[in-house]
Amino acid sequence: MVLSPKFRLKEIASFFHQFSALLDAGLPVQQSLTLAGKDCSVAFQRSLQQASTNVAQGQDLATAMTLTPAVWSPWTLALIQIAEYSGSLAATCRKLAIAAEQQQRRARLYRSVTLAGGATVSSLLLLLVVLSQGSRNFLVQPGFWITVGLLLAGAYLLGTRSLTPSLYRSLARLPVLKPFLEAQSMLYFTELELPLTCGVPLLSALELVRDRIPNPELAKNLTIASQQVARGQTLSRSLQGKIPAIALQMIRTGEETGNLDAMLQKLAAYYEGELELKLRQLQGVLRPLSLLAGGAFVLVLGMQMVRSLLGALPG
């Protein structure tokens, strides 16, 4: 996440787009902070106003934003600090805006997929309970409906949470999720392009990205790769056998042509499209499955009710 969860990704993207446009127009940082984010929430505008005040007192932008209460992530602050000193602040903010928009689109898909999965599991459990109980008494038990509600709430929270190493380890135990997790991990890795664009040395950029990746195995591999790069090896050689072959080939091509940052941008577009396609395919399977499971539950329950009514008739 670029900001704390209480701020919407839509606000984040809007702010960075407006802020970069104002900087490109020649406005100073303090005035740009004051004018940007006018359409955002009151809490978000208050944090921007505080940052603007800090800048007016002589602080650099990254330090000024650090002093706002628990708003900006270390990743964002590091990029802004680097970009400010390298003179690429406007360009970096545009990239952060695009990243927030992409994250917002993925978040909507995550929520949709996890809710569809939660609805499918809940419907199947209801169906199993109906078939095993053979009566409708459980339907009037509060505990049963509380359990169903907790299942749906858990699915929603899973879809809205950011991946952490512990959550990644739990999800990685499910083979069906492996392609999704791999694509998402590679998307985190391709963010290496941002610090490289700002002129950050490769070793420092690898450290920044490594701390951001939720995949503990990939983070460990990047640590090893950093040590090998420090000894003079190329990034592609250091990552041999540690990332997918297509990613390795594109990185090697970028190194050979001297356009590693541009190649990482293309690699990000590739994995963005792959992840979105896989999520939509899974969504296309889960939605009809949840409808079928729910329909089967209603059908079986209806048949049991009709059977009970017929059994209650005299004779």
C-alpha positions in Angstrom: 0.0 0.0 0.0 1.1 3.5 -0.6 -0.9 4.9 2.3 -2.4 3.6 5.4 -5.6 1.6 4.7 -7.9 4.4 5.9 -7.2 6.2 2.7 -8.7 5.0 -0.6 -6.5 4.1 -3.5 -8.6 6.4 -5.6 -7.6 9.3 -3.4 -3.9 8.3 -3.6 -3.9 8.2 -7.4 -5.8 11.5 -7.6 -3.4 13.3 -5.3 -0.2 12.0 -7.1 -1.7 12.9 -10.6 -2.6 16.4 -9.4 0.7 16.9 -7.5 2.9 15.9 -10.5 0.9 18.1 -12.8 1.3 21.1 -10.5 5.0 20.5 -10.2 5.4 20.2 -14.0 3.6 23.6 -14.3 6.4 25.1 -12.2 4.6 25.6 -8.9 6.7 25.1 -5.7 6.3 22.0 -3.6 4.5 23.8 -0.8 1.9 25.4 -3.0 1.4 22.1 -4.9 0.8 20.2 -1.7 -1.9 22.8 -0.7 -3.7 22.7 -4.1 -3.5 18.9 -4.7 -6.0 16.5 -3.2 -8.9 19.1 -3.1 -11.3 16.3 -4.0 -10.1 13.9 -1.4 -11.4 13.3 2.1 -11.0 15.8 4.9 -8.5 13.6 6.8 -6.4 13.2 3.6 -6.4 17.0 3.0 -5.5 17.6 6.6 -2.4 15.4 6.3 -1.4 17.3 3.1 -1.9 20.6 4.8 0.4 19.4 7.7 3.0 18.4 5.2 2.8 21.7 3.4 3.3 23.5 6.8 6.4 21.4 7.5 7.8 22.2 4.1 7.2 25.9 4.7 9.3 25.5 7.9 12.3 24.5 5.8 12.0 20.7 5.7 12.4 18.6 2.6 9.3 16.9 1.3 10.1 13.4 2.5 10.8 14.6 6.1 7.7 16.8 6.0 5.6 13.8 5.0 7.2 11.6 7.7 5.9 13.9 10.4 2.3 13.5 9.4 0.6 10.9 11.7 1.0 7.3 10.3 0.1 8.2 6.7 2.9 7.4 4.3 4.6 4.1 3.9 8.4 3.7 4.1 8.5 2.7 0.4 6.7 5.9 -0.7 8.9 8.1 1.5 12.1 6.5 0.3 11.1 7.0 -3.4 10.0 10.6 -2.8 13.3 11.4 -1.0 15.3 9.9 -3.8 13.3 11.6 -6.5 13.5 15.0 -4.7 17.2 15.0 -4.6 17.6 13.6 -8.2 15.2 16.2 -9.6 12.6 13.6 -10.8 9.9 14.3 -8.3 7.1 15.0 -10.8 7.9 11.9 -12.9 8.1 9.7 -9.8 4.7 11.0 -8.5 3.2 10.1 -11.9 4.5 6.6 -11.6 3.1 6.3 -8.0 -0.3 7.5 -9.3 -0.3 4.8 -12.0 0.8 2.2 -9.5 -2.1 3.2 -7.2 -4.6 2.9 -10.0 -3.3 -0.5 -10.9 -3.5 -1.6 -7.3 -7.1 -0.3 -7.1 -8.1 -2.4 -10.1 -6.4 -5.5 -8.7 -8.1 -4.8 -5.3 -11.5 -4.8 -6.8 -10.8 -8.1 -8.5 -9.4 -9.6 -5.3 -12.5 -8.7 -3.4 -14.8 -10.0 -6.1 -12.9 -13.3 -6.3 -12.7 -13.9 -2.6 -16.3 -13.0 -2.0 -17.3 -15.4 -4.8 -15.2 -18.1 -3.2 -16.7 -17.4 0.2 -20.2 -17.5 -1.2 -19.4 -20.9 -2.9 -17.9 -22.4 0.3 -20.8 -21.1 2.4 -23.4 -22.5 0.0 -21.7 -25.9 -0.1 -21.6 -26.0 3.7 -25.3 -25.1 3.9 -26.0 -27.9 1.3 -24.0 -30.4 3.3 -25.7 -29.5 6.5 -29.2 -29.8 4.9 -28.3 -33.2 3.5 -26.8 -34.5 6.7 -29.3 -33.1 9.2 -32.4 -34.0 7.3 -34.4 -31.3 9.2 -34.7 -27.6 9.2 -34.1 -27.1 12.9 -30.6 -25.9 12.4 -31.9 -22.9 10.4 -33.3 -21.3 13.5 -30.1 -21.7 15.5 -28.3 -18.3 15.8 -24.9 -20.1 15.9 -25.3 -21.5 12.4 -26.0 -18.1 10.8 -23.2 -16.5 12.8 -20.8 -19.1 11.4 -22.0 -18.4 7.9 -21.6 -14.7 8.5 -18.0 -15.2 9.8 -17.1 -17.2 6.7 -18.3 -14.4 4.4 -16.6 -11.7 6.6 -13.4 -13.7 6.6 -13.5 -14.0 2.8 -14.0 -10.2 2.5 -11.2 -9.4 4.9 -8.9 -11.8 3.0 -9.6 -10.0 -0.2 -9.0 -6.5 1.3 -5.8 -7.3 3.3 -2.4 -6.5 2.0 -0.2 -9.6 1.6 2.2 -10.1 4.5 4.9 -12.9 4.7 2.8 -14.8 7.2 -0.4 -14.6 5.0 1.7 -15.4 2.0 3.0 -18.6 3.6 -0.6 -19.6 4.5 -2.0 -19.0 1.0 1.1 -20.7 -0.6 0.0 -24.0 0.9 -3.0 -24.0 -1.6 -1.7 -25.2 -5.0 -4.5 -23.5 -6.9 -3.2 -20.1 -5.7 0.4 -20.6 -6.7 0.2 -19.0 -10.2 -1.6 -15.9 -8.7 1.0 -15.5 -5.9 3.9 -15.9 -8.3 2.5 -13.2 -10.6 1.9 -10.8 -7.7 5.4 -11.4 -6.3 6.9 -10.6 -9.7 4.9 -7.4 -9.8 6.5 -6.4 -6.6 9.9 -7.2 -8.0 9.3 -5.1 -11.1 8.9 -2.1 -8.9 12.7 -2.1 -9.0 12.2 0.1 -12.0 11.1 3.1 -9.9 14.3 3.6 -7.8 16.4 2.8 -10.9 14.6 5.5 -12.8 15.5 8.0 -10.0 19.1 7.1 -10.4 19.5 4.8 -7.3 22.3 2.3 -7.6 21.2 -1.2 -8.3 22.3 -2.6 -4.9 20.3 0.1 -3.0 17.3 -0.4 -5.2 17.4 -4.1 -4.6 17.3 -3.5 -0.8 14.4 -1.2 -1.2 12.3 -3.7 -3.2 13.3 -6.7 -1.1 11.8 -5.1 2.1 8.5 -4.7 0.2 8.1 -8.2 -1.2 5.7 -10.4 0.8 7.1 -13.6 -0.7 9.8 -14.7 1.9 11.5 -17.0 -0.6 11.9 -14.3 -3.2 13.0 -11.8 -0.6 15.7 -14.3 0.5 16.8 -14.8 -3.1 17.1 -11.1 -3.6 19.3 -10.9 -0.6 21.6 -13.5 -2.0 21.5 -11.8 -5.5 22.5 -8.5 -3.9 25.6 -10.1 -2.4 26.5 -11.6 -5.8 25.9 -8.3 -7.5 28.2 -6.6 -5.0 30.9 -9.1 -6.0 30.6 -8.0 -9.7 28.0 -10.4 -11.1 25.1 -9.2 -13.3 21.6 -9.1 -11.9 20.4 -11.7 -14.4 23.2 -14.1 -13.5 22.6 -13.6 -9.8 18.9 -14.5 -10.2 19.5 -17.5 -12.4 17.0 -20.3 -11.4 15.4 -18.0 -8.8 12.8 -16.2 -10.9 10.7 -17.4 -14.0 12.6 -17.9 -17.2 10.7 -15.2 -19.1 11.5 -12.6 -16.4 15.1 -13.7 -16.4 15.4 -13.3 -20.2 13.9 -9.8 -20.2 16.2 -8.7 -17.4 19.2 -10.1 -19.4 18.0 -8.2 -22.5 17.7 -5.0 -20.5 21.2 -5.3 -19.1 22.6 -6.0 -22.6 20.9 -3.0 -24.1 21.4 -0.7 -21.1 17.7 -0.2 -20.6 17.0 -2.3 -17.5 14.4 0.1 -16.1 12.5 0.2 -19.4 12.6 -3.6 -19.6 11.3 -3.9 -16.0 8.4 -1.6 -17.0 7.5 -4.0 -19.8 7.9 -7.0 -17.5 5.4 -5.3 -15.1 2.9 -4.8 -17.9 3.3 -8.5 -18.8 2.6 -9.8 -15.2 -0.1 -7.2 -14.7 -2.0 -8.6 -17.7 -1.3 -12.2 -16.6 -2.5 -11.7 -13.1 -5.7 -9.9 -14.2 -6.4 -12.6 -16.8 -6.0 -15.4 -14.1 -8.2 -13.5 -11.6 -10.9 -13.0 -14.2 -10.8 -16.7 -15.2 -11.1 -17.7 -11.5 -13.9 -15.3 -11.1 -15.7 -16.8 -14.1 -15.5 -20.2 -12.5 -16.5 -19.2 -9.0 -19.5 -17.1 -9.8 -21.6 -19.8 -11.6 -20.3 -22.4 -9.1 -21.6 -20.2 -6.2 -25.0 -19.9 -8.0 -25.2 -23.6 -8.6 -24.3 -24.4 -5.0 -26.8 -21.8 -3.7 -29.5 -23.1 -6.1 -28.9 -26.7 -5.0 -29.2 -25.6 -1.3 -32.6 -23.9 -2.0 -33.8 -26.9 -4.1 -32.9 -29.5 -1.4 -34.3 -27.3 1.3 -37.5 -26.8 -0.7 -37.9 -30.5 -1.3 -37.5 -31.2 2.4 -40.2 -28.6 3.3 -42.6 -30.1 0.7 -41.9 -33.6 2.1 -42.6 -32.3 5.7 -45.9 -30.7 4.6 -47.0 -33.9 2.8 -46.1 -35.9 5.9 -48.2 -33.7 8.1 -51.4 -34.2 6.0 -53.9 -36.5 7.5 -54.0 -40.0 5.9 
